[in-house]
Amino acid sequence: MKLKNIGLIVLIPISIAAILAFLNHYNLVSVPQTVLFFSRWLAIAALFLYGFHKKTLTTWILVSMVVGAEIGHDFPEIGMKLQVLSKVFLKMIKTIVAPLLFATLVYGIAGHSDLKQVGRMGWKSILYFEVVTTIALFIGLAAINISQAGVGIKLPPGSKEELPIVAPQTLNDIILHIFPENVAKSVAEGQVLQIVVFSIIFGIALAMVREDKRQPVLKFTESLSEVMFKFTNIVMYFAPIGVGAAIAYTVGHMGLGILVNLFQLLITLYVALFVFLLGVLLPIALIVGVPIKNFLMAIAEPVSIAFATTSSEAALPRAMEAMERIGVPRKIVAFVMPTGYSFNLDGTTLYLSLAAIFVAQAAGMPLTFGQQILIVFTLMLTSKGVAGVPRASLVILLGTAASFGMPVWPIFIILGIDELMDMARTSVNVIGNCLATVVIAKWEGEFNPPSELAAANEDRIYSIKEDVIEK
């Protein structure tokens, strides 16, 4: 069956259901509830047909969001019982983060960030990463304070006892909480910040030992990270069920009105990311002298892969290849790109600051400017090393909320639309890392863009190779 026919089959029942709901909502026509009910579920059946045709994880997650919202609306008691499935999904994500953080950070530092070998490139990359991600954090902070997307969310009566009681922490407690006393205990308790600190120090120590001692551990961490990426892929097969269950519980527990806040949060994120792209990355590219047209053409494919898969890791091979084609030396690509995937998560850091304040707003916890700044600088550390892990930022968010005495129920609300947010922030992560490789190459005086004729010939050869591979 052709795609255009499938699209028409799906569009007709969805349009009918939307028109009937519109007419009934505005009292233009009195539509029986039974008719509305069957029209909605007929539209959902059409979405299932579309999902079976597309056979992609992203499609099924989007379909499951609609199904979950409908279950929560029509059968609220069943929707609330489905929360256990969303909790299972979150627990599985939590099992990924500790070993993946350790493996990627240690391998990134000891395998690619040997400052004895790369010299100036090391501190230039770290300086660039920290400046850009800090700006991203503050843009997210400003965006959520302007939109106030979390204000007005109210739990139904009798729900307060479900929230965990967290004792307020002093500044000394927060500082001491950063450093682990027992790494196994940190892993068991999901203390992400402590795992990051341990991994960074371990990576630096590994980089200082002799080559024969360093290589076995490097190979182990590289293998561990690859295994955990495959582990992530397996867990993500459960994502449609987990996300659908989360939004079913949310709608069943709080009603459809909560979706207004969710889409307000979604719009806030997209606008903030757009401002970051135009207000930060574009000026950097212009100041440094990046060939904008060639750069955009080069990153189109890896960014589209990142958007569709919500994983920076999936786009990494194409992104590295694209940066070499536009004139970045392989030694710089090999250093900056993998390191950036741990330290230069522009989209993720912007999202985390935005989401953390959303949680406080939803919980009715007014935060002073000083408290918000402290949260931002905490996120600067905890956000490192989660690239390539779909929805791992939710785990970072859970750890931050616990550290600052926030409840966790608003995070479960965010889970309902996290797929849509992850698409945008992952794409920005890839764009930021691609730009970083060009900036460092320019800074080192080693950026050698091919001439327009040579570039055209190279693209033509690349296209021919792709055709041969496909055949």
Secondary structure, DSSP 8 states (H G I E B T S, - for coil): --HHHHHHHHHHHHHHHHHHHHHHHTTSS---HHHHHHHHHHHHHHHHHHHHHH--HHHHHHHHHHHHHHHHHH-HHHHHHTHHHHHHHHHHHHHHHHHHHHHHHHIIIIII--HHHHTHHHHHHHHHHHHHHHHHHHHHHHHHHHH-TTTT----TT-GGGS-------HHHHHHHHS-S-HHHHHHHT-HHHHHHHHHHHHHHHHHS-HHHHHHHHHHHHHHHHHHHHHHHHHHTTHHHHHHHHHHHHHHHH-TTHHHHHHHHHHHHHHHHHHHIIIIIHHHHHHHT--HHHHHHHHHHHHHHHHHHS-HHHHHHHHHHHHHHTT--HHHHHHHHHHHHHH--HHHHHHHHHHHHHHHHHTT----HHHHHHHHHHHHHHTTT-TT-TTHHHHHHHHHHHHTT--SHHHHHHHTTHHHHHHHHHHHHHHHHHHHHHHHHHHTT------HHHHHHHHHHHHHHHHHHH-
